Amino acid sequence: MGKEFNSILKGKVWTFGENVDTDVITPGKYLDDLGECKKHVLETLDPDFPKDVEEGDIIVADKNFGCGSSRETAPEILQDMGVAAVVAPSFGRIFYRNSFGIGFPLIESDEAIQIFEKNDEAEVNLETSEIKNLSNNKKTTGKEIPDILMDLLKSGGILKQLKNELKARYKAEKRKKKN
C-alpha cells in the first residue's frame, strides 16, 4: 500500500476461471481476522495460492473477476499479499471501483487468459496495457486504463490522492498569505 508506482509489472502468473466471487477471494467466516483470512484467500479455487503467492505475482482470470458482494477487503487483501495486478476480460463493478480506489491495478483483456498458464512469467505495462507472456513469447494488448484511473494508481489510491491535493492547496494558500 505504501509502494512507489511502477508502470511495468513482472511476476509469476496465477490463473483462475470466470466469475471469481469476492466471497471466494475473502471467505466470510475469516473476515474478523484478516491474518487468518490471508491463509484462505482463493483456496477453494487453488489451495496453493494462499501459501505460495509472492510479492509481484499477477492474477490472470476469465470474465467477471471480483463479482459478488461488496467486500472492500477483497482487493485490499490481494494487494497486501503482494499481488501486483489482476488481468481479466471484465470485473465486478464494485470490485473494480474498490481496486482503483486503493491504487490496485486491473487490466481488462479478453485474450490474456488464452495465452497464460499457471506459473508462466508475465510482464504488464500499465501505461500501454501491453501484456506479455515471457515464458512463451506471446503477447496481447488490453483495454487502456483511463487517465483518471491511472492518476489514482500513480497516487496510490483516492485517499492518498486527496491528501496530496490538500497538501498542495494548503502550501499554495500559505504562500499566497505570505505575499
C-alpha positions as a printed NumPy array, in Angstrom:
array([[  0.   ,   0.   ,   0.   ],
       [  2.864,   2.39 ,   0.61 ],
       [  4.737,   1.355,  -2.531],
       [  6.116,   3.586,  -5.236],
       [  4.206,   3.415,  -8.53 ],
       [  5.783,   1.239, -11.202],
       [  4.135,   1.091, -14.633],
       [  5.945,  -2.122, -15.659],
       [  4.953,  -5.133, -13.577],
       [  6.67 ,  -8.516, -13.831],
       [  5.678, -11.608, -11.952],
       [  4.57 , -15.206, -11.786],
       [  1.054, -15.87 , -13.074],
       [ -1.843, -17.422, -11.213],
       [ -4.769, -18.374, -13.472],
       [ -8.417, -18.546, -12.48 ],
       [-11.652, -19.154, -14.369],
       [-14.694, -16.955, -14.71 ],
       [-16.953, -15.487, -12.019],
       [-14.407, -15.488,  -9.193],
       [-16.573, -14.196,  -6.367],
       [-15.408, -11.851,  -3.608],
       [-16.656, -14.482,  -1.138],
       [-14.036, -16.856,  -2.589],
       [-11.332, -14.192,  -2.528],
       [-12.044, -13.328,   1.117],
       [-14.164, -16.055,   2.761],
       [-16.757, -14.564,   5.114],
       [-16.027, -16.831,   8.057],
       [-12.492, -15.385,   8.328],
       [-13.245, -11.68 ,   7.889],
       [-12.968, -10.957,  11.62 ],
       [ -9.264, -11.854,  11.494],
       [ -7.501, -10.667,   8.336],
       [ -4.351, -12.586,   9.265],
       [ -6.384, -15.783,   9.289],
       [ -8.274, -14.684,   6.174],
       [ -4.996, -14.449,   4.226],
       [ -4.491, -18.167,   4.837],
       [ -7.711, -18.88 ,   2.918],
       [ -7.685, -16.394,   0.011],
       [ -8.834, -18.164,  -3.177],
       [ -8.109, -21.545,  -1.55 ],
       [-11.3  , -23.161,  -2.868],
       [-10.047, -22.485,  -6.415],
       [ -6.335, -23.112,  -5.81 ],
       [ -5.242, -24.459,  -2.407],
       [ -1.631, -23.424,  -3.168],
       [ -2.447, -19.744,  -3.639],
       [ -2.537, -18.556,  -0.001],
       [  0.745, -20.217,   0.926],
       [  2.672, -19.751,  -2.329],
       [  1.657, -16.319,  -3.644],
       [  4.649, -13.974,  -3.732],
       [  5.273, -10.259,  -3.993],
       [  4.785,  -9.191,  -7.614],
       [  2.642, -12.135,  -8.725],
       [ -0.075, -11.404, -11.279],
       [ -3.53 , -12.953, -11.466],
       [ -4.857, -13.703, -14.951],
       [ -8.511, -14.706, -14.865],
       [-11.514, -15.153, -17.092],
       [-14.509, -12.801, -17.153],
       [-16.247, -11.233, -14.163],
       [-13.402, -11.426, -11.618],
       [-14.455,  -9.981,  -8.257],
       [-18.192, -10.386,  -8.743],
       [-20.491, -10.839,  -5.774],
       [-20.805,  -8.939,  -2.53 ],
       [-19.212,  -5.556,  -1.898],
       [-16.199,  -6.701,   0.09 ],
       [-13.693,  -3.861,   0.277],
       [-11.32 ,  -6.405,   1.753],
       [-11.116,  -8.424,  -1.486],
       [ -8.77 ,  -6.113,  -3.432],
       [ -7.093,  -4.94 ,  -0.213],
       [ -6.078,  -8.439,   0.825],
       [ -4.81 ,  -9.333,  -2.67 ],
       [ -2.709,  -6.168,  -2.677],
       [ -1.496,  -6.829,   0.869],
       [ -0.458, -10.377,  -0.091],
       [  1.74 ,  -8.952,  -2.838],
       [ -0.401,  -9.429,  -5.944],
       [  0.764,  -6.738,  -8.379],
       [ -2.3  ,  -6.71 , -10.662],
       [ -5.262,  -8.661, -11.964],
       [ -5.857,  -9.137, -15.693],
       [ -9.299, -10.314, -16.855],
       [-11.859,  -9.584, -19.594],
       [-14.196,  -7.966, -17.055],
       [-14.557,  -7.285, -13.342],
       [-17.348,  -6.985, -10.827],
       [-18.275,  -3.28 , -10.754],
       [-17.76 ,  -2.767,  -7.032],
       [-14.502,  -4.757,  -7.038],
       [-13.293,  -2.581,  -9.941],
       [-14.1  ,   0.656,  -8.119],
       [-12.64 ,  -0.55 ,  -4.819],
       [ -9.435,  -1.706,  -6.545],
       [ -8.663,   1.596,  -8.206],
       [ -9.744,   3.377,  -5.025],
       [ -6.792,   1.783,  -3.203],
       [ -4.385,   2.002,  -6.123],
       [ -4.611,  -1.689,  -7.072],
       [ -4.23 ,  -2.147, -10.857],
       [ -6.701,  -4.018, -13.02 ],
       [ -6.304,  -4.532, -16.774],
       [ -9.222,  -5.585, -18.948],
       [ -8.165,  -8.084, -21.628],
       [-10.236, -10.664, -23.484],
       [ -7.191, -12.543, -24.782],
       [ -4.833, -12.747, -21.785],
       [ -6.456, -15.835, -20.264],
       [ -5.798, -17.656, -23.562],
       [ -2.04 , -17.017, -23.617],
       [ -1.142, -17.803, -19.993],
       [ -0.87 , -20.891, -17.849],
       [ -0.242, -21.047, -14.126],
       [  3.39 , -20.241, -13.227],
       [  4.187, -18.509, -16.525],
       [  6.105, -15.248, -16.179],
       [  4.189, -12.126, -17.182],
       [  5.047,  -8.532, -17.904],
       [  2.249,  -5.971, -17.772],
       [  2.721,  -2.379, -18.876],
       [  0.073,  -0.259, -17.164],
       [  0.767,   2.762, -19.404],
       [  0.256,   0.908, -22.704],
       [ -1.85 ,  -2.044, -21.444],
       [  0.545,  -4.409, -23.214],
       [  0.56 ,  -7.864, -21.647],
       [  3.44 , -10.238, -22.429],
       [  3.914, -13.87 , -21.554],
       [  7.666, -14.045, -21.03 ],
       [  7.526, -17.859, -20.874],
       [  6.108, -18.439, -24.371],
       [  6.722, -15.03 , -26.014],
       [  3.017, -14.437, -26.705],
       [  1.545, -11.015, -26.143],
       [ -1.698,  -9.101, -26.287],
       [ -2.939,  -5.635, -25.503],
       [ -5.674,  -4.95 , -23.005],
       [ -8.082,  -2.053, -22.767],
       [ -6.353,   1.243, -21.978],
       [ -6.672,   2.383, -18.37 ],
       [ -8.482,   5.76 , -18.37 ],
       [ -6.313,   8.732, -17.337],
       [ -8.347,   9.439, -14.197],
       [ -7.827,   5.844, -13.004],
       [ -4.146,   5.918, -13.964],
       [ -3.827,   9.025, -11.78 ],
       [ -5.324,   7.049,  -8.879],
       [ -2.799,   4.251,  -9.437],
       [  0.094,   6.713,  -9.549],
       [ -1.126,   8.371,  -6.336],
       [ -1.594,   5.079,  -4.501],
       [ -5.373,   5.407,  -4.29 ],
       [ -8.023,   8.019,  -3.725],
       [ -7.18 ,   8.809,  -0.098],
       [ -3.521,   9.42 ,  -0.89 ],
       [ -4.501,  11.47 ,  -3.931],
       [ -6.824,  13.647,  -1.829],
       [ -4.166,  14.035,   0.856],
       [ -1.63 ,  15.184,  -1.76 ],
       [ -4.126,  17.628,  -3.281],
       [ -4.981,  19.077,   0.13 ],
       [ -1.287,  19.481,   0.975],
       [ -0.694,  21.284,  -2.319],
       [ -3.66 ,  23.606,  -1.707],
       [ -2.508,  24.315,   1.831],
       [  1.013,  25.185,   0.655],
       [ -0.385,  27.416,  -2.102],
       [ -2.621,  29.252,   0.377],
       [  0.275,  29.646,   2.788],
       [  2.455,  31.16 ,   0.031],
       [ -0.401,  33.42 ,  -1.027],
       [ -0.81 ,  34.777,   2.514],
       [  2.955,  35.375,   2.797],
       [  2.975,  37.602,  -0.281]])
